[in-house]
Amino acid sequence: MPRTALLVSAALSAALLSPTVSQAADDPPPVPVDRFEGEVPFATQPAEGIFTWGSDSDDPPTLQLATRPDAPEGAKVLAGTYDISGYGGFTHDFAANEPAHDWSAHKGIRFWWDGQDNGKKIAFELKDGGANGEASELWTTSFTDDFSGWKQIEIPFTDFAYRTDYQPVGGIDHILGLTETWGYAVTLPVARRADSPWTASSCTAGPTSPGAPPSSPTRRCTRCGKAAPPPSG
């Protein structure tokens, strides 16, 4: 049986993070990115939505919103299974026909992840600048699943590096400006189904301290519409 991995609801609290552990009075409040309560649909561009991708037909993960009693925030989580031999993951693109999001006042992103303590690396990617989420500049970082149970992951924007192995439009200005943010992507590690549970919750942008709905649609590649690029590492 495939094991489930959950990306929990509670705003892919990529909480946009503030500069210090204690939020200063003049710091902007955290901004919810995904709560995984159904407010963001499973959909592809030009609409805003969450969708999956992979290197071949069986590498895209399956996703669904699921009620989970131990969710660290909210009632639901983004849950899924995957069996990846090449590369695969999921993306949240903001609507292409609306203005990009301005995250420049914030210092980072945070989210909850249900650790399996398997030592595997999960890549987290920001989409910055450009015309839309599929024609933006990619900035990447990663964290290691070396813990068990729920843990809030906080990543300062200064940890993101320009992706050198792949850029959908060949790069733009090589600057993570954050004034035109188009979304994010998560690259899951290579794993057999029996070894591939994951769960994440509440994504928010802000200050940093250093019965389920139907499954989501899938795409061969979120980034170029043709052969999917390699994982961001």
Buried (B, 14 or more C-beta within 10 A) or exposed (E): EBBBBBBBBBBBBBBBBBBEEEBEEEBBEBBBBBBBBEEBBBBBBBBBBBBBBBBBEBBBBBBBBBEBEEBBBBBBBBBBBBBBEEBBBBBBBBBBEEEBBEBEBBBBBBBBBBBBEBEBBBBBBBBBBBEBBBBBBBBBBBBEBEBEEBBBBBBBBEBBBBBEEBBBBEBBEEEBBBEBBBBBBBBBBBBEBEBBBBBBBBBBBBBBBEEEEEBBBBBBBBBBEEEBBEBBE
